[in-house]
Amino acid sequence: MEFWQIPVLIAGGFLCGVINALAGGGSFLTLPLLFWIGLPPQVANATNRVAIVLQCVTGIAAYQRKRVLPWGHLPALAVPTVLGALLGAYLAAHVDETLFRRAAAVLFAIMAATVFVDPGRWARRDSLGHIRSRLYPLFFLMGVYGGFLQAGIGVVLISSLVLLGGYDVVRGNALKFALALVFTTAALLLFASVGQVRWVIGLCLAAGSMAGGYVGAHLVMAKGSPWVRAFVVLAAAAAIAKLLLGA
């Protein structure tokens, strides 16, 4: 890694952290950045998880200070999501991305449309929410996507938690961070076991993403539903474009 790449990675990581905190899709910025500095696609996909894991830690810390993270809801959701992430990370090394990207693009389009179809659910305040067990297979599938590609998974998670689980956007975002930390850590460990993680590059990216995650979490708590809804639509549109056009 060359010296000039360090500030570029930090700046890219910061933008990724803010975007992920508000909705998701920051990895659609950092993955091309990692490709640009010369990492092969599989290595970039794996190395990006270092920044995501550490970004989640700082985001969780910000929410925990406000005591809005529903920790008791995490274990039941983490089990199917982590299992899916491990499968997705395994597939990432063996499956062509084209079909997967197209299916994911359809999913993002549906999630973006829900912001307009039922906007009232995005305006809830002080709603704890609850995910019923019949939705666990959905979280398994989201874990598969998160393990496979990661980019844009936050859009799907926050939409599912708000629309299907009944969480307000602040608690939904807090739980999104906690879930992402758990399943991304599992995927990162799998990628590391096969030698696909470039730790120094990942830590430079993480330095920026941790700061961005902290700033973005505070923006969510301060601005609430209108900002999150807007960023969900923007992030979903960007995700659809990147998935259909390629990295």
TARA-V160245 format. One record per backbone hydrogen bond with DSSP energy under -0.5 kcal/mol. NH is the residue of the N-H (numbers start at 1). CO is the residue of the C=O. If there is no record, write none. Layout:
nh & co
NH & CO
NH & CO
//
This chain:
nh & co
5 & 2
6 & 3
7 & 3
8 & 4
9 & 5
10 & 6
11 & 7
12 & 8
13 & 9
14 & 10
15 & 11
16 & 12
17 & 13
18 & 14
19 & 15
20 & 16
21 & 17
22 & 18
23 & 19
24 & 19
28 & 25
29 & 26
30 & 26
31 & 27
33 & 29
34 & 30
35 & 31
36 & 32
37 & 33
38 & 35
39 & 34
44 & 40
45 & 41
46 & 42
47 & 43
48 & 44
49 & 46
50 & 47
51 & 47
52 & 48
53 & 49
54 & 50
55 & 51
56 & 52
57 & 53
58 & 54
59 & 55
60 & 56
61 & 57
62 & 58
63 & 59
64 & 60
65 & 61
66 & 62
66 & 63
67 & 64
68 & 63
70 & 68
71 & 69
73 & 70
74 & 71
75 & 71
77 & 73
78 & 74
79 & 75
80 & 76
81 & 77
82 & 78
83 & 79
84 & 80
85 & 81
86 & 82
87 & 83
88 & 84
89 & 85
90 & 86
91 & 87
92 & 88
93 & 89
93 & 90
94 & 91
95 & 91
100 & 96
101 & 97
102 & 98
103 & 99
104 & 100
105 & 101
106 & 102
107 & 103
108 & 104
109 & 105
110 & 106
111 & 107
112 & 108
113 & 109
114 & 110
115 & 111
115 & 112
116 & 113
117 & 113
118 & 114
119 & 116
121 & 118
122 & 119
123 & 119
123 & 120
124 & 121
128 & 126
130 & 165
132 & 130
135 & 132
136 & 133
138 & 135
139 & 135
140 & 136
141 & 137
142 & 138
143 & 139
144 & 140
145 & 141
146 & 142
147 & 143
148 & 144
149 & 145
150 & 145
151 & 149
153 & 150
155 & 152
156 & 152
157 & 153
158 & 154
159 & 155
160 & 156
161 & 157
162 & 158
163 & 159
164 & 160
165 & 160
166 & 162
167 & 161
168 & 127
169 & 124
172 & 168
173 & 169
174 & 170
175 & 171
176 & 172
177 & 173
178 & 174
179 & 175
180 & 176
181 & 177
182 & 178
183 & 179
184 & 180
185 & 181
186 & 182
187 & 183
188 & 184
189 & 185
190 & 186
191 & 187
192 & 188
193 & 189
194 & 190
194 & 191
195 & 192
196 & 191
199 & 197
202 & 198
203 & 199
204 & 200
205 & 201
206 & 202
207 & 203
208 & 204
209 & 205
210 & 206
211 & 207
212 & 208
213 & 209
214 & 210
215 & 211
216 & 212
217 & 213
218 & 214
219 & 215
220 & 216
221 & 217
222 & 218
223 & 219
224 & 219
224 & 220
228 & 224
229 & 225
230 & 226
231 & 227
232 & 228
233 & 229
234 & 230
235 & 231
236 & 232
237 & 233
238 & 234
239 & 235
240 & 236
241 & 237
242 & 238
243 & 239
244 & 240
245 & 241
246 & 242
//
